[in-house]
Amino acid sequence: MSKPVTRDPTPRLRPAPAAFAPPDRRHAREALLETVKSSPLAVEAVAIERFERLIDILDGLGSCVLALSGGIDSSFLLAIASPLLGDRCLALTAESAAVPAWDRADAAVAATDAARHGTRWRTVPTKELDDPRYANNPRSRCYFCKTEVYGAATAIARSEGYAWVVDGTNASDTQRTDRPGMIAAAELAVRSPLAEAGITKEQLRVLARSLGIEGWDRPASACLASRIPFGETITAERLRRVEAGELALRELGFRQVRVRDFGGHARVEVETEDLERLTSRAADVETRLLSLGFETWAAAPYAGMGAGDSPSARE
C-alpha cells in the first residue's frame, strides 16, 4: 500500500447548490496574484505560475469540503480557497486523540481567518482508534486513518451538496513512498489542489510568507500515532502521554520535538542544532518525562521518519 499515487486532475464537478453565495472571485483572484507578484521576497517565476494554476483549480471546484489538519499545507490551501469560494468552502477538522493540541490550535487560527470570507469551520469526531486495523499499528496505519477521516468528509459533502473533498497534499508529498493515506484519498476521489498545481513544500512556504499567512515557517507536524513504533498498540492513553511530553518540551523552548514512546523509554528527538541545548536541560527534561511514567530517555536528532519498527529502545 506504500506505492505513490497519481491523481487524476480532470474536473468532474457537480453544480453547487443555489443557496451558496458566490464571492467576488475576480477581485479575490487579482488581489491574491498582485500580493504574490509584488512581494519583496521576489517569488520565483515558476512558483508564481504554479500559484496561478492553483487559483484556477480552486476557482473551478465550484464548492468543496477542505480537510484542515492545522498544518501549514492545509492552512495555506484554506487561505487561498476561502476568498475564492466563500461559504461554498467548508473547512473540516478531525476531532481525534491522534491530532496534536498545537495542530488543533493552528486549525482554529486558520479557520478564524477564513471566516472573514464566509467560510465555515466544523470539527467531526473520528473513530479510528475503535478500528483494530488502525489500533494494531501496522505500516498501513495511515490508510485506515485517512479512510475514516476522508470518509466522514465525503459523507458531509454528499449530504450537504459540496462538489469535492480536497486535502493539503503538496507536490513534494507525491514523491514519497511512505504515504499510504494517499491511497485512501485516491479511492475516495479526494483531490489535492496543491499537488495538481505542482506546488512543492518549499514553494508553499515562500508563497505563504509572501501572503502574510501566519505560521508559514511552522515545523512539520504529524499525527501522534507516529510516535509509537509499528506493531505496538495505539491507545488514547499513549497518545495523551506523548502529547503531554512534547508540550512540556515546547515549554522549554524546543520548537521541533518528538517524544517517541517505547513503553518505559522515551526517545526525545529535536533538530540537530538543538541537541546540545537539550542535553544541557537534561534534568528538566527528565523531571517532566518521569512524571508521565517514562523510566528512561535518550536524545536523538529529528529525522522526520516516525518511531520505526520497535527497535531496541536504548540508543
RAZI-V162708 format. One record per backbone hydrogen bond with DSSP energy under -0.5 kcal/mol. CO is the residue of the C=O (numbers start at 1). NH is the residue of the N-H. If there is no record, write none. Layout:
BEGIN
co->CO nh->NH
co->CO nh->NH
END
This chain:
BEGIN
co->5 nh->7
co->7 nh->9
co->17 nh->20
co->20 nh->22
co->21 nh->87
co->23 nh->25
co->24 nh->28
co->25 nh->29
co->26 nh->30
co->27 nh->31
co->28 nh->32
co->29 nh->33
co->30 nh->34
co->31 nh->35
co->32 nh->36
co->33 nh->37
co->34 nh->38
co->36 nh->39
co->39 nh->42
co->44 nh->48
co->45 nh->49
co->46 nh->50
co->47 nh->51
co->48 nh->52
co->49 nh->53
co->50 nh->54
co->51 nh->55
co->52 nh->56
co->53 nh->57
co->54 nh->58
co->55 nh->59
co->56 nh->60
co->58 nh->61
co->59 nh->62
co->61 nh->63
co->63 nh->164
co->64 nh->66
co->64 nh->90
co->65 nh->67
co->65 nh->166
co->66 nh->68
co->66 nh->92
co->67 nh->69
co->71 nh->75
co->72 nh->76
co->73 nh->77
co->74 nh->78
co->75 nh->79
co->76 nh->80
co->77 nh->81
co->78 nh->82
co->79 nh->83
co->80 nh->84
co->81 nh->85
co->82 nh->86
co->85 nh->88
co->86 nh->89
co->88 nh->64
co->89 nh->91
co->89 nh->120
co->90 nh->66
co->91 nh->122
co->92 nh->68
co->93 nh->124
co->94 nh->96
co->95 nh->126
co->96 nh->99
co->98 nh->100
co->98 nh->224
co->100 nh->104
co->101 nh->105
co->102 nh->106
co->103 nh->107
co->104 nh->108
co->105 nh->109
co->106 nh->110
co->107 nh->111
co->108 nh->112
co->109 nh->113
co->110 nh->114
co->111 nh->115
co->113 nh->116
co->114 nh->117
co->114 nh->119
co->115 nh->118
co->120 nh->91
co->122 nh->93
co->124 nh->95
co->127 nh->130
co->128 nh->131
co->130 nh->132
co->131 nh->134
co->131 nh->135
co->132 nh->136
co->133 nh->138
co->134 nh->137
co->135 nh->234
co->137 nh->231
co->138 nh->141
co->140 nh->143
co->140 nh->144
co->141 nh->145
co->142 nh->146
co->143 nh->147
co->144 nh->148
co->145 nh->149
co->146 nh->150
co->147 nh->151
co->148 nh->152
co->149 nh->153
co->150 nh->154
co->151 nh->155
co->152 nh->156
co->153 nh->157
co->154 nh->158
co->155 nh->159
co->156 nh->160
co->157 nh->161
co->157 nh->162
co->161 nh->17
co->164 nh->65
co->165 nh->191
co->166 nh->67
co->169 nh->195
co->170 nh->174
co->172 nh->175
co->173 nh->176
co->179 nh->182
co->180 nh->183
co->180 nh->184
co->181 nh->185
co->182 nh->186
co->183 nh->187
co->184 nh->188
co->185 nh->190
co->186 nh->189
co->191 nh->167
co->192 nh->196
co->193 nh->197
co->194 nh->198
co->194 nh->199
co->195 nh->198
co->198 nh->200
co->199 nh->171
co->200 nh->204
co->201 nh->205
co->202 nh->206
co->203 nh->207
co->204 nh->208
co->205 nh->209
co->206 nh->210
co->207 nh->211
co->208 nh->213
co->209 nh->212
co->213 nh->216
co->215 nh->218
co->223 nh->226
co->224 nh->227
co->225 nh->228
co->226 nh->307
co->227 nh->261
co->229 nh->232
co->233 nh->235
co->235 nh->239
co->236 nh->240
co->237 nh->241
co->238 nh->242
co->239 nh->243
co->240 nh->244
co->241 nh->245
co->242 nh->246
co->243 nh->247
co->244 nh->248
co->245 nh->249
co->246 nh->250
co->247 nh->251
co->248 nh->252
co->249 nh->252
co->249 nh->254
co->250 nh->253
co->253 nh->255
co->255 nh->257
co->256 nh->271
co->258 nh->260
co->258 nh->269
co->260 nh->262
co->260 nh->267
co->261 nh->229
co->262 nh->264
co->262 nh->265
co->264 nh->295
co->264 nh->296
co->265 nh->262
co->266 nh->268
co->266 nh->298
co->267 nh->260
co->267 nh->269
co->268 nh->300
co->269 nh->258
co->270 nh->302
co->271 nh->274
co->272 nh->275
co->274 nh->278
co->275 nh->279
co->276 nh->280
co->277 nh->281
co->278 nh->281
co->279 nh->282
co->281 nh->285
co->282 nh->286
co->283 nh->287
co->284 nh->288
co->285 nh->289
co->286 nh->290
co->287 nh->291
co->288 nh->292
co->289 nh->292
co->289 nh->294
co->290 nh->293
co->296 nh->266
co->298 nh->268
co->300 nh->270
co->308 nh->230
co->308 nh->310
co->313 nh->315
END
